[in-house]
């Protein structure tokens, strides 16, 4: 699985909002300064998340962006879908047809089952990980994530 810059930076922006005062939110400029990315890019990412109904903007002198839901009601899956896309088994298979228009294994493919299992596991994990699980010191986050999976992993 490939994590795009858009997904990484978008999640980082969203984590800034999750840690902000929910009454006042944060401005694009504040998020850009804290994350070290351009305000124009932050604005683009926030627009995508607003379009997905994860956040909303408030106009005016004290305006900015705020979460639409509490951090424990926003999953990593929600964020990735708003900013990019998790590849499906079909998309993986369609990308690699060799020098033909479709894969020669389209009717009978032993690899497709592996990709289907993997994409399902990733989607399931991302659905379990909540924004609130990602707020805090790295050791705390790691421990919370290990409880989300059946078998602990090492990083």
C-alpha positions as CSV (number, residue, x, y, z in Angstrom):
1,X,0.0,0.0,0.0
2,X,1.3,3.4,-0.9
3,X,0.5,6.4,1.4
4,X,0.5,9.6,-0.7
5,X,1.8,12.9,0.5
6,X,-1.8,14.2,0.3
7,X,-3.0,11.5,2.8
8,X,-0.1,12.0,5.1
9,X,-0.3,15.8,5.2
10,X,-4.1,15.8,5.3
11,X,-4.1,13.5,8.3
12,X,-1.5,15.7,10.0
13,X,-3.8,18.7,9.4
14,X,-6.7,16.9,10.8
15,X,-4.8,15.9,13.9
16,X,-4.1,19.6,14.5
17,X,-7.8,20.2,14.4
18,X,-8.5,17.3,16.7
19,X,-6.1,18.8,19.3
20,X,-7.5,22.3,18.9
21,X,-10.2,24.0,20.9
22,X,-13.4,22.7,19.2
23,X,-15.1,26.1,19.8
24,X,-12.5,28.1,18.0
25,X,-10.9,25.6,15.7
26,X,-7.8,26.6,13.7
27,X,-7.0,28.8,10.8
28,X,-5.3,27.6,7.6
29,X,-2.3,29.8,8.5
30,X,-2.0,28.3,12.0
31,X,-2.1,24.7,10.7
32,X,0.4,25.6,7.9
33,X,2.9,27.0,10.4
34,X,2.6,24.1,12.8
35,X,3.0,21.5,10.1
36,X,5.5,23.3,8.0
37,X,3.5,23.2,4.7
38,X,2.2,25.9,2.5
39,X,-1.1,27.6,3.4
40,X,-2.3,26.9,-0.2
41,X,-1.7,23.1,0.2
42,X,-3.4,23.1,3.7
43,X,-6.4,24.9,2.1
44,X,-6.6,22.3,-0.6
45,X,-6.5,19.4,1.9
46,X,-9.1,21.0,4.2
47,X,-11.4,21.6,1.2
48,X,-11.3,17.9,0.4
49,X,-12.1,17.0,4.0
50,X,-14.9,19.5,4.1
51,X,-16.3,18.0,0.9
52,X,-16.3,14.6,2.7
53,X,-18.1,16.2,5.6
54,X,-15.3,15.6,8.1
55,X,-14.7,19.3,8.9
56,X,-16.4,22.6,8.2
57,X,-15.2,26.2,7.9
58,X,-16.4,29.2,9.8
59,X,-16.1,32.6,8.2
60,X,-15.1,35.8,9.8
61,X,-12.3,37.4,11.8
62,X,-12.3,34.5,14.2
63,X,-13.0,31.9,11.6
64,X,-11.2,28.8,10.7
65,X,-11.9,25.1,10.5
66,X,-13.5,22.7,13.0
67,X,-14.3,19.0,13.1
68,X,-17.8,18.0,12.3
69,X,-17.6,15.1,14.6
70,X,-15.7,14.2,17.7
71,X,-12.3,12.6,17.1
72,X,-13.6,9.3,18.4
73,X,-16.2,9.3,15.6
74,X,-13.7,9.8,12.7
75,X,-11.9,6.8,11.4
76,X,-8.6,6.6,9.5
77,X,-10.7,5.1,6.7
78,X,-12.9,8.2,6.5
79,X,-9.7,10.4,6.2
80,X,-8.0,8.2,3.5
81,X,-11.2,8.0,1.5
82,X,-11.6,11.8,1.6
83,X,-8.0,12.5,0.6
84,X,-7.2,9.6,-1.7
85,X,-8.4,6.1,-2.1
86,X,-7.6,2.6,-0.8
87,X,-6.9,0.4,-3.8
88,X,-9.4,-2.3,-4.5
89,X,-8.5,-5.8,-5.6
90,X,-9.8,-5.0,-9.1
91,X,-7.7,-1.8,-9.3
92,X,-4.6,-3.7,-8.3
93,X,-5.3,-6.4,-10.9
94,X,-6.2,-3.9,-13.6
95,X,-2.9,-2.0,-13.2
96,X,-0.7,-5.0,-14.2
97,X,-2.0,-6.7,-17.4
98,X,1.4,-7.1,-18.8
99,X,1.5,-6.1,-22.5
100,X,-2.2,-7.0,-23.0
101,X,-5.4,-5.0,-22.4
102,X,-6.4,-7.4,-19.5
103,X,-4.5,-9.8,-17.3
104,X,-4.3,-13.3,-18.7
105,X,-5.3,-14.6,-15.3
106,X,-8.6,-12.7,-15.3
107,X,-10.7,-15.9,-15.0
108,X,-8.5,-17.9,-12.6
109,X,-6.1,-16.1,-10.4
110,X,-4.4,-17.4,-7.3
111,X,-2.8,-13.9,-6.6
112,X,-6.2,-12.1,-6.5
113,X,-7.1,-13.9,-3.3
114,X,-4.0,-12.6,-1.6
115,X,-4.7,-9.0,-2.8
116,X,-8.4,-9.3,-1.7
117,X,-7.3,-10.5,1.8
118,X,-4.8,-7.8,2.1
119,X,-7.1,-5.0,1.0
120,X,-9.8,-6.2,3.3
121,X,-7.4,-6.3,6.2
122,X,-6.2,-2.8,5.5
123,X,-9.7,-1.4,5.1
124,X,-10.8,-3.2,8.3
125,X,-7.8,-1.8,10.3
126,X,-8.4,1.7,9.0
127,X,-12.0,1.5,10.0
128,X,-11.0,0.6,13.5
129,X,-8.4,3.3,14.0
130,X,-10.1,6.5,15.2
131,X,-8.6,10.0,15.1
132,X,-8.7,10.0,18.8
133,X,-6.4,6.9,18.8
134,X,-3.8,9.0,17.0
135,X,-3.7,11.9,19.5
136,X,-1.0,11.7,22.1
137,X,2.6,10.6,22.6
138,X,3.9,8.0,20.1
139,X,4.2,5.2,22.7
140,X,0.6,5.7,23.8
141,X,-0.6,5.7,20.2
142,X,1.4,2.6,19.4
143,X,-0.1,0.8,22.4
144,X,-3.6,1.9,21.4
145,X,-3.1,0.7,17.8
146,X,-1.7,-2.7,18.9
147,X,-5.0,-3.3,20.8
148,X,-6.9,-2.6,17.5
149,X,-5.3,-5.6,15.8
150,X,-5.5,-9.3,16.7
151,X,-1.7,-9.8,16.5
152,X,0.5,-7.0,17.8
153,X,3.0,-5.7,15.2
154,X,6.4,-4.1,15.6
155,X,7.4,-0.9,14.0
